[in-house]
Amino acid sequence: MLGMLLGLIVSARTLAQTIPETPLPSLPSNAAINQSVNVTFSWAATAHAVKYRLQVASVTSFSDSSVILDTAIADNGLLTITFTSDSLKYSTKYYWRLNASSADSTSAWSTVYNFTTVIAPPATPVETLPLPYAHSIALSSSAKWNAVANATTYQVQVDTSTLFAAPAINDSTLTTTTKVLSLLLNYKRYYWRVRAKNIGGASVWSSAQTFLTELSQPTLLAPASATVNQSISPVLKWNANANALLYSLQVSTSSTFATLVLSDSLITDTVRTIGPFNNSTTYYWHVLAKNDSCTSQYQTTAFSFTTIAAAPAN
């Protein structure tokens, strides 16, 4: 009889020793927000556990219809057990729990934790300016695109290659839908693209669009600006532009060129004799370069000259 009693006591102790403890959830922490849709669950290993059962549900009751993940994970002798889920839904609250099992026993369910997944990445923006295959784009121009819902920042890349391996512009901190096209070169073909970003990630890049920048401005040479006592038929000179086929010259008595006394857009040389003009009159002039696909801008500040006074009558 005593031997039988001792055997029962030993069996009870052995059974008690093999019942695994209830696991304690670790990550994602309770009430965590902005969690990845591929969230990684973790918890500390418990004594006597051979495997763990992880459940994720859309409600706290863990009803059959609400459970979206129910899987067994082997203990594997590690101090911390982890499991990464397949893609969950964005902006969704989930509840999770787990238990531990030995060869012949299962623990109670753990405390239920909850977490909320991150907002979905925004949609891809659409470029609006420069227009596709635009040319003569000023170096002071801006790239523009449409606003995207839930976007917090935008990233713009501009490169001479569609691979965007070494972008001339790579700005990922934009909070508006405009980017000034600075540091670009004249008469160069560029490609550009944009994507939207938020805490949930980045959108797909937009389709790359291309544009051609303007020709460089000719440098006005002679007569020097603001010179006086000039001939009423002066010779105007400017430097050659290597990519230009023609030059366009405008001459006006107004610094705003509101009215023109001369407009010639078919000059093939870098020298042009003008006039005869009026005596004792100030004239303003500027020149742009152009070819089959592009033009430059006129000079920001035009040159001027004042013609000589008329000779006194005899």
C-alpha positions in Angstrom: 0.0 0.0 0.0 2.8 2.4 0.9 4.6 1.6 -2.3 1.5 2.4 -4.3 1.0 5.7 -2.5 4.5 6.7 -3.2 4.1 5.8 -6.8 1.1 8.0 -7.1 2.9 10.9 -5.5 5.9 10.5 -7.9 3.5 10.3 -10.9 1.7 13.5 -9.8 5.0 15.3 -9.3 6.2 14.2 -12.7 3.0 15.3 -14.4 3.1 18.7 -12.6 6.7 19.1 -13.8 5.7 18.5 -17.4 2.8 21.0 -17.5 4.2 24.0 -19.3 3.8 27.5 -17.9 1.5 30.0 -19.7 3.6 32.1 -22.1 3.8 35.8 -21.7 3.4 37.8 -24.9 6.3 40.3 -25.6 6.1 41.9 -29.0 4.2 43.6 -30.4 3.6 45.2 -27.0 0.0 45.6 -25.8 -1.8 48.5 -27.6 1.1 49.0 -30.0 0.3 51.1 -33.1 1.8 51.5 -36.5 2.9 47.9 -36.7 4.0 46.3 -39.9 1.5 44.2 -41.9 4.3 41.6 -41.7 4.5 41.9 -37.9 6.9 39.7 -35.9 5.5 38.2 -32.7 7.8 37.2 -29.9 7.6 35.8 -26.4 10.0 34.1 -23.8 10.3 30.4 -23.9 8.6 28.5 -21.1 9.7 25.4 -19.2 8.5 22.0 -20.6 7.1 23.6 -23.7 7.5 21.6 -26.9 5.4 23.9 -29.0 3.4 27.1 -28.9 0.0 27.9 -30.4 -0.3 31.4 -31.7 -3.7 32.9 -32.5 -4.5 36.3 -34.1 -8.1 37.5 -34.4 -10.1 40.5 -35.2 -12.2 40.4 -32.0 -11.3 39.5 -28.4 -13.6 36.5 -28.3 -11.4 34.7 -30.8 -14.5 33.2 -32.4 -13.8 30.8 -35.3 -14.9 33.4 -37.9 -12.6 36.1 -36.4 -9.4 34.1 -36.1 -7.2 35.0 -39.1 -4.0 33.2 -37.9 -3.8 29.9 -35.9 -0.5 28.3 -36.1 1.9 26.0 -34.1 5.5 27.0 -33.5 8.1 24.6 -32.3 10.1 25.5 -29.1 13.5 24.7 -30.7 15.3 25.3 -27.4 15.6 29.1 -27.9 15.3 31.6 -25.1 13.0 33.8 -27.2 10.5 32.5 -29.7 9.5 34.5 -32.8 7.1 34.2 -35.6 6.5 36.6 -38.5 3.0 36.7 -40.0 2.0 36.9 -43.6 0.6 40.2 -44.7 -2.2 41.6 -42.5 -4.5 44.4 -43.4 -3.4 48.0 -43.1 -5.0 50.3 -40.5 -6.6 47.3 -38.6 -6.7 46.4 -34.9 -5.8 42.8 -34.1 -5.8 40.7 -30.9 -3.3 37.9 -30.2 -2.7 35.2 -27.6 -0.8 32.0 -27.2 -0.4 28.9 -25.1 2.3 26.3 -24.6 2.1 22.5 -25.0 4.2 19.6 -23.8 3.9 16.1 -24.9 0.8 15.5 -22.8 -0.4 18.8 -21.5 -1.4 22.4 -22.6 -1.2 25.6 -20.6 -3.9 28.1 -20.3 -4.2 30.9 -22.9 -2.0 33.9 -22.2 -3.2 37.4 -21.6 -4.7 38.9 -24.8 -2.6 41.7 -26.4 -3.7 44.0 -29.1 -2.0 46.0 -31.8 -2.9 48.2 -34.8 -1.2 47.9 -38.1 0.2 50.9 -39.9 -1.6 53.0 -42.5 -1.2 51.8 -46.1 1.5 53.4 -48.3 0.1 56.2 -50.5 -0.7 55.9 -54.1 1.7 56.8 -56.8 1.7 60.5 -57.8 1.3 61.7 -61.4 3.7 64.2 -62.9 2.1 67.4 -64.3 5.1 69.6 -65.2 7.3 69.7 -67.1 5.0 68.1 -69.8 6.4 64.9 -71.3 9.2 65.6 -73.8 9.1 69.3 -73.1 12.0 71.3 -74.3 13.7 74.6 -73.5 12.9 74.1 -69.9 14.5 76.9 -67.9 17.0 76.0 -65.2 14.8 78.0 -62.8 11.7 75.9 -63.6 10.0 73.5 -61.1 8.8 70.0 -61.4 5.2 69.5 -60.2 2.9 66.6 -59.6 -0.6 65.9 -58.1 -1.1 65.6 -54.4 -1.8 62.1 -53.1 -4.1 61.2 -50.2 -2.3 60.2 -46.9 1.1 61.2 -48.3 3.4 63.0 -45.7 6.4 63.5 -47.9 7.4 63.1 -51.6 10.7 62.0 -53.1 11.8 63.4 -56.5 14.8 62.2 -58.6 16.2 63.8 -61.7 18.9 62.1 -63.7 20.4 62.0 -67.2 19.7 58.3 -67.2 16.5 56.3 -66.8 18.4 54.0 -64.4 18.6 56.9 -61.8 21.9 55.5 -60.6 23.4 58.9 -59.8 20.6 61.5 -59.7 21.5 65.2 -60.1 18.5 65.8 -57.8 17.4 63.3 -55.1 15.2 65.0 -52.6 13.2 62.8 -50.2 12.0 65.5 -47.8 9.5 67.4 -49.8 6.2 68.2 -48.1 4.7 70.1 -51.1 4.0 69.0 -54.7 6.7 71.2 -56.2 10.5 70.9 -56.6 12.7 73.6 -58.0 15.0 72.2 -60.7 18.3 73.6 -59.4 21.8 72.6 -60.3 20.9 71.3 -63.8 22.9 72.0 -67.0 21.9 73.8 -70.1 20.8 71.8 -73.2 20.7 68.5 -71.4 18.1 65.7 -71.5 16.9 64.7 -68.1 14.5 62.1 -66.8 12.5 62.6 -63.6 10.2 60.6 -61.3 8.4 61.0 -58.0 6.9 58.8 -55.3 4.9 59.5 -52.2 5.7 58.3 -48.7 4.2 58.0 -45.3 4.8 56.0 -42.1 3.5 52.9 -43.9 6.1 53.0 -46.6 6.6 54.5 -50.1 4.5 54.2 -53.2 5.7 52.8 -56.5 7.8 55.3 -58.5 5.9 57.2 -61.1 6.7 56.5 -64.8 9.8 58.5 -65.7 9.2 61.6 -67.8 11.8 63.4 -69.8 12.5 67.0 -70.7 15.3 69.0 -72.4 16.7 72.1 -70.7 17.2 75.4 -72.4 20.2 76.6 -74.3 22.6 78.8 -72.4 22.2 82.5 -73.0 24.6 84.3 -75.3 26.9 86.8 -73.6 26.4 90.4 -74.9 29.7 92.0 -75.8 29.5 95.3 -77.6 28.8 98.0 -77.3 29.2 97.8 -73.6 26.1 98.4 -71.6 25.2 102.0 -70.8 27.7 103.5 -73.3 26.9 106.9 -74.8 27.7 108.8 -78.0 27.1 105.7 -80.1 26.6 105.7 -83.8 23.0 105.8 -85.0 23.9 102.6 -86.9 25.9 100.7 -84.3 27.3 97.1 -84.7 26.1 94.8 -82.0 28.2 91.8 -81.0 27.7 88.7 -78.7 29.4 85.5 -78.1 28.6 82.3 -80.1 26.7 79.4 -78.6 28.0 76.0 -79.7 24.5 74.5 -79.9 22.8 77.5 -81.6 21.8 77.6 -85.2 20.2 81.0 -85.1 20.0 84.1 -82.9 17.0 86.4 -82.2 17.7 90.1 -81.5 15.3 92.6 -80.1 15.9 96.4 -79.8 13.6 98.7 -78.0 13.4 102.2 -76.5 11.9 100.5 -73.4 13.8 98.5 -70.9 10.7 96.2 -70.7 10.7 95.7 -74.5 7.0 96.7 -74.5 7.5 98.0 -78.1 10.2 97.1 -80.5 12.1 99.1 -83.0 13.8 96.0 -84.3 13.1 92.3 -84.1 15.2 89.8 -86.1 14.9 86.1 -85.4 16.9 84.7 -88.3 20.5 85.9 -87.5 23.1 83.2 -88.3 26.1 85.3 -87.1 27.1 86.9 -83.8 27.3 90.4 -85.3 24.4 92.6 -86.5 24.5 96.1 -87.8 21.3 98.0 -86.9 19.8 101.4 -87.6 19.9 104.1 -88.6 18.2 105.1 -85.4 17.4 108.5 -83.8 20.0 110.7 -82.3 20.2 111.3 -78.6 18.1 108.3 -77.8 18.7 105.4 -75.4 18.1 101.9 -76.8 17.9 98.5 -75.1 18.9 95.2 -76.7 19.1 91.6 -75.9 19.7 88.3 -77.7 18.6 84.7 -77.4 20.1 81.5 -79.0 18.0 78.8 -80.6 18.2 75.6 -82.7 15.7 73.1 -84.0 14.6 71.9 -80.6 15.5 74.5 -78.0 15.9 78.2 -77.2 17.7 80.1 -74.5 16.2 82.9 -72.5 16.9 86.5 -73.2 19.4 88.1 -70.8 17.9 89.1 -67.4 19.4 92.5 -67.7 19.5 93.9 -71.2 22.3 96.1 -72.5 21.7 99.7 -73.4 23.4 102.4 -75.4 22.6 106.0 -76.2 23.1 107.4 -79.7 25.2 110.5 -80.3 23.5 113.9 -80.5 22.7 115.3 -83.9 25.2 117.7 -85.4 24.2 121.3 -85.1 22.5 122.9 -88.1 24.7 125.2 -90.1 
